[in-house]
Amino acid sequence: MNDEGKLPNSFAEMAKLVENFALQEIRRETKQKQLYYHTVAHAYGVKRRANLIFQALKPIFESSIEPVELSRLNSLINICAVTHDMVQEFIPPDQLYAPRKRPVGISEAATITKLINYIEKLNQKYSQAGIKSSAIFTNADIQIIKEAIKVTICIYGNNSNCIYQPHLYHEREKLSITARIIALADLGTLGIEGVNAYLREGVLVFLEENPDVARMLLAHKNIFSQNNLNLIQNKELILDKNLRERLLRSARFMVNFAKERKKRFPEEIAGFTTNGRYILKHQIFKYLNSKTIEEIEKLTPTNKNTSLNTLLNFFKFNKYI
């Protein structure tokens, strides 16, 4: 039975149980591992963007997919969007005043293991309870979920300092609709939501990757408010001599990653139909253009001589701590 004491009567209701489980796990991870980016807000954000993509492309899908299967597809998209970052694994820095790292693919593998174990227990529990078979997760459903989470794995490109999703390129012809939509939604903040949302995520990523800085900001929040930045020079709070460099590196990454998103987008949607690509480009990822890139370059301090005060003023940590 679900939390309300009722048996799930449809696949959509089973999917909701999985989403709720994932949200509980994410909240626990957030508290235990000092997360700022991979939180419930990110899960909901990916779900929101994935549904925008799905609804925009739905008329195309309706020509070849039966309504009942289309409904199931929507539920699978929701599951994958909410669960794809459920577990976060980090490697501690090997030196003081350095960011922690997420080893490639480890978090996603751990997420898949925990998630599928939960789904299999749900299947067993509710099969024994006698719910209709169409509400049970099939082997095909489980494979789609695994694939969609796997495709969100990011690595750094050989010719850039920016991340991308290699499975979206190397396995494009084999990927399910669900996997392609989740991949686009996961890194789709800039194109779908615009500059402010994108820069906000950049700040949250920095805080998550640099928990030592986050702890320092929390301990001395009043000093790091915009009105007190001038006090920093007279305080012995910043033992990290590389803080300015870390902030500058992060700011530059935001600019370069935005450029990379725009550059890679045509290839990332190549697996869709001509009409689908047009919809994605002009209706959904409408901010992924040169004007947006220019705005980010204008707003983001990247000069090598940028002061610590200027960088702190840009990041506005007091809004997020």
N, C-alpha and C positions, 0 to 999 in steps of 0.2 A: 504494500500500500504506500501511497505517497504521503506527504506531510499533512494532508487534509483527511487522511484515512480512506481515500477513494482509490480504486484501481485505475491506472491509466487506461483510457479508452481509445487512444489513437497514438500514432507514432509521434505526432506533435507534442502530446503530453509526456511521452517517454523522453523526448528530446529536452523538454523543459526540466525534467528531473536531472538530466546530465548537466544542463547549464547551471542549475542551482548548486549542484555539487561542486562544479568548477569555481563558481564565484566564492563559495566558502573556502576552498583551497587557496584561491588567490588572496583573499583577505588575510589568511593565516600566513602565507608566504610574505606578504607585504609587511606585516608586523615583525616577523622573525628575521627577515633579511634586509630590512631597511630599503624597501623599494619605493621609487618615486614615479618611474615610467611604466613598468610592467604591473600595473594595478588594475583594479576593477574598471577604472575609467578608460584604460586602454582597451580592455576586453569589450566594453560597451561601444567604444569608438570604432573598433574594427567591425563589430556587428552592424553598427549604423551605416558605415561606408559599404560594407558587403551587401546590405539590403538595398541601398541606393543603386548599386551596380546591377543586382539581380532584377529589381523592378524595372529598370530601364531596358534591360535585355529580354525581359519576360515575353514580350510579343514575338520575338524571334524564336525563343525556345518553344513557344506554344505550337509552332508549326510542325514540330517533330517529337514533342514530349507530351504524354497524356497528362491530364490535370492532376490525377492522383499521384503520379510520379513527380510532377512539378512541385506539388505540395511537400512531398518527401525531400526533394532537393532543397527546398527552402529551409526545412528543418535541419538538414545536414549542414547547410551553410551557417545557420545560427549556432549550431553546436561547435563547429570548427572555429568560428570567429571568437566565441567566448572562451574556448578551452585552449587555444593554440599556444599560449604562454603561461599555462597553469603552474608549471614548475620552473624555477629559476636557479641555476647552478653557477657559482662564481669560483674563480681561482683568486685567492688573496694575492695582493701585490708582493713582489719579491724584494721590495725596498720601501723605505718610508716615503710618504708624500707622493704616492703614485696611484693611479686608478686600478680598480680590480677588473678582471677580465671574465667574459663569458666564453668558455671553450666551445668551439664550433660544434653544433649538433647535440651537445650533451643535454641541455635543457629540454630540447624538443624530444629526444629519446626518452627522458625521464617522464615527460608529460604524456607521451604515447603509452608508456607502460602503466602508469597510474590510471589513466583515463580508460584504457581498454579493460583493465581489471575491473573497474567499476561497472562498465557497460556489460561485461559478461556476467557479473553478479546480478545486475538488474534483469538481464535476460532470463537467468535461471530462476530468480525469485518470481517474476511475473508469468513465466511460462507455467510454472507449477501452480500459480494462482488461477490459471485458465483464461488469461486475456487473449484476445484475438491475435492470430499470428501476424497480421499486418502491422501490429504495434511493436513487434519484436525487432531488434537490430539484426539484420542479415549479415552474412560474411562480406557481401559486397559493400554494405554500409560501413562496416568496420574498416575495410581496405580504403575506402574513400576518405574516411576520417584520418587514418594514418598518413595517407598521401598528402592531404591538405595541410597537415601540421608539418610534415617533412619539407614541403615546398617553401615554408616561411624561413627555413634556415638561411642565414646570411653569411657571406664571406667577403673579404676585401678583394677588389679587382686587381689584376696584375698591373694594369697601367694607371691606376688611380688609388687614392687613399680613401675611397668610398666603398660602402658595402652594397651588395646586390644579392639576389636570390638565384643561385646557379641552376637549381632544378627547374626553374621557370624557363630556362633557356635550353638545357640539355635534354629535357624530357617533355618538351612542349607538346609534341604530337600525341603523347600518351596520356597527358594529364586530363583529369576529369574537369568538368565545368566548375565544380565546387573548389577544387584546388586552385584553378586559375583566378577565380573571384577572390578567394581568401588571400592569395599572394598580392594581388593588386590592392586590396583593401588594407592590408597590413602596413604597406609603405605608401599609402595613398593620401596621407593627411595634407601634404602640400597641394597636390593637384585637385583634391576634392574640397578641402576646407579653407585653403588660402594661407597667407603669410603669417598672420598672428597665431593661428593654431600650430603651424609648423615650428615657429620659433619657440613657442611655449613647450612643445615636446622636446626641443633641443636642450632647454634648460633642465627639464626633468630627467633626460638621459644623463646629463652631466652629474646631477645630484646622485643618481643611482650608481653611476660608475665611480664616483668619488665620495664614498660614505664618510671619509675623514673630514672632508670639507663640509659636508652636510652637518656633521656633529659639531664642528666648530661654529658654523653659522647658527645652529640652534642654541649653543651655549652663550653666544654673544650677539643675539639677534638685534638688540637695540643699536649696537655699533654699526651693523651692516645695513641699517635702514638708509634710504636715500639721503636723509637729512644729516646723517652723521658720517658720511664717507670720509670726510677730511680727518676724522679722528684716527683712522686706521694707521696713518703714518706715525702716530705717536703712541701706538699701543704695541705691546709685544705679544700680540695674539696670533699673528700669522708666522708660525715657525716654518711653514712650507715656503721656501724661497722660490719654488717653482709654480706657485699658485697663479701668478700672472701668465706664465707660459702655458699652463694647463687650460686656463680660461681662453687664452688666445687661440690655442689649438682647437678647442671646441667650437669657437666662433667661426674659425676658418672651415672647419668640417661642415658646419651648417650651410655655408655658402656653396662649398664644393658638392655637397650631397644634393642640394637643390638643383644644381646644374646637371648632375649625373642622372637625377630622376627624369628631367626633361629629355636628356639625350637617350636614355634607355627605353623610354615609354613606347615608341613605335614598335620596337622589337618585342616588348613584353605583351603587347596586345595583338601580335601577328597571328595568333592561333584563332582569333575570332573572325566572323564573316566580315565582308566589306561594310555592310550596314552596321554591324556590331562595333566595328572599329570607329566608325563615324560617330555613333552615339557616345561611346566612351570618351572620345577626344573632345567633342563639342558640347555634350550635355553633362557629363560626370566629372571628368578631369579638366574642367574649364580654366583652372588657375595655372595649369602647367604650360606656361608660355614665357616669352622673353620679358614681358612687362613685369611679371612676378619675380623673375630672377633679378632684374634690375632693382626692384624694390628691396629685396633681401640684401643685395650688395650695398645699397644705400644705407640701410638700417644697421647693418652688422659691422662692428669695428674689427678690422683684420690687419691693419698696418702694424708692422713689426715694432713700432715705437709706442703703440697704444698703452696708456697707463693702466694700472690696476684699478684706479677709481673709475675710469671710463668703462672698463670691462664689467665691473661690479654694477655700475649703473645700467648697463645694457642687460645683464642677466636678471636683475631685479629679484634676487633670491628671496627677499622678504615677502614676496607674494606667494611663495611656494613652500616655505619652511614653517 
